[in-house]
């Protein structure tokens, strides 16, 4: 069993940066693929970024490529999402998720554990 807790959200202006953290409990965290998803009001939850258990491979949605960076610290059992050059359209609740398969999926259907979410609001 893995429990995930996100933090780091907030209200920022366009062009600012934020770093989200996802703290995990459970001994097997280091073997899971980690992902970040987001859900804006009235929209479906969408994939943002993913990272394999080793950190050797990452994947990003086209909308965030070049602006967001996903990383993980296995010793600290924490995953991160560094968000730079934020835009109003990045406003959403951001969720981290863990996938036991060790593969780099983009579909939320593959992710087994989810955090409660953290709100990111970007004003123009």
N, C-alpha and C positions, 0 to 999 in steps of 0.2 A: 504494500500500500504506500502511496506517495501523496503527501499533502503539499500544495503549492500556495504561496502567499506573495502576491504582487505588491510593490510599493514604488513610489517615485512619480506618480502622476501629479497633475496640477494644472493651473491656468497660466499660460504663457502667451507671448505675442508672436506673431508671424516672424520667422527668421531665427527664433530662439532655439535652444537645445534643451533636451531632457534625457535623463537616463532612468529607465525602468529596471527594477530588480525583481527577480522571482526566486524566493528562498524555498528550498525543498526539504522535506523531511523524508526519512526512509533510506535504508542502506543501499538500495539499488539505483539511486538517482543517477549515478555516474554512467550507467549502462543504457540510459534512455535518450532517445532523440528529444530535443526540446523545441518548442515552437511558440511563436507569438501570433496572436490573432487580434482582430479588433472588430467592434460593432458600433456603427454610427446609428443615431436615431432613425428608425424607419427603414433600416437596411439590414441585409443579411450579414452574419459574422463572416469575416474574410481573413484569409491567410496573409500574414505580414512577413514573417521570416522564420527560418528553421535552422537548426544546427545539429549535427550528428553527435553521438555520444563522445567521440574522441575530439570533437571540435574541428576535425579535418575538412569537413564539407559544410557549406552553408547554402541557403536558398533564400531568395527575396522576391516579393511581389514587385512587378514592374514599377508600380507607383511609388515605391520607397527606395529603389536601387540608387546607390550613390549618396543617399542621405541617412539611411539607417544602417546600423551594424549590430549584429547579434553575436554574443560571445557567452562563454560559460567558464566558471571556475569550479572544477570538480571537487577540489579540496574544501571549498566553502559551500558546496551544494547550491550554487546560485547561478542563475542565468541572467543575462543582461540584454537590454535593448537600448543602444545609444541612438538617439533621434536628433539629428541636426537639421537645420534649415526647415523648421516646421512650418506647415501651411495650415490654413483654416480647415481644409479638407482632411487633415489628419485627426481632427476632433472625433473622439470615439472612446468607448470603454475598451481598454486593452487587457487581454487575457493571456496568461502563459499556460502551456499545456505540455504534457509528457506522453511520449509514445514508446511503448515497450518494444516495438519491432526493430529498433535500431536503424530503420531505413529513413530516408528523408522524404516524408510525405508532405503534401500541401493541403490535403483534404482533412478537415476536422474529424471526419469519420474514423480516422486511424488513431486519434489521440485518446488515451485512456483516462488521464487525470487532468483536471482543470482547476485553476485558481478562481478566486471570486471576482477578479477584475479590478482595474484601477482607471479612474477617469482622467483623460487628457483633453484639455480644451485649449484650442489655439485661436486667439482673437486676431482680427485683421487690423 
